Amino acid sequence: MISSTKHAVGLAFFIALLFVAVMNRDIVPEQGTLLLLGTSLVGMATLVRRNLSNPADSAKE
């Protein structure tokens, strides 16, 4: 459980850094890129929330 949470947080951090790097330039990302970024962040937030709210249930999987 802790391992998957650390991976999700690390991946979210990497994506956030990538997003900041893109936004600091004059290049505007495509709408599809922003959609994929947004849905992945929502998905990872859901996974982290589930792992933090029910740690016993996450250990069974």
C-alpha positions in Angstrom: 0.0 0.0 0.0 2.7 2.5 1.0 4.7 1.6 -2.1 1.8 2.3 -4.5 1.0 5.6 -2.7 4.6 6.7 -3.0 4.6 5.9 -6.7 1.3 7.8 -7.2 2.6 10.8 -5.3 5.9 10.7 -7.2 4.2 10.4 -10.5 1.8 13.3 -9.6 4.9 15.4 -8.6 6.6 14.6 -11.9 3.5 15.5 -13.9 3.2 18.8 -11.9 6.8 19.7 -12.6 6.3 18.9 -16.3 3.2 21.0 -16.4 5.0 24.0 -14.7 7.9 23.6 -17.2 5.4 23.8 -20.1 3.4 26.7 -18.7 6.6 28.8 -18.1 7.1 29.0 -21.8 5.2 30.8 -24.5 4.0 27.5 -25.9 0.3 26.8 -25.2 -0.4 23.0 -24.7 -3.1 21.4 -26.8 -6.5 20.9 -25.2 -6.1 17.1 -25.4 -2.9 17.3 -23.4 -4.6 19.3 -20.7 -7.5 16.9 -20.7 -5.1 13.9 -20.2 -3.2 15.7 -17.5 -6.4 16.6 -15.7 -7.9 13.1 -15.8 -4.7 11.5 -14.7 -4.4 13.8 -11.7 -8.0 13.1 -10.7 -7.4 9.4 -11.1 -4.3 9.5 -8.9 -6.0 11.7 -6.3 -8.8 9.1 -6.2 -6.2 6.3 -5.7 -4.4 8.1 -2.9 -7.7 9.0 -1.2 -8.9 5.4 -1.3 -5.6 4.2 0.1 -5.6 6.8 2.9 -9.3 6.3 3.9 -9.2 2.5 4.0 -5.7 1.2 4.5 -6.9 -2.3 5.6 -8.9 -2.7 2.4 -6.0 -1.6 0.2 -3.7 -4.2 1.8 -6.0 -7.0 0.7 -5.6 -6.2 -3.0 
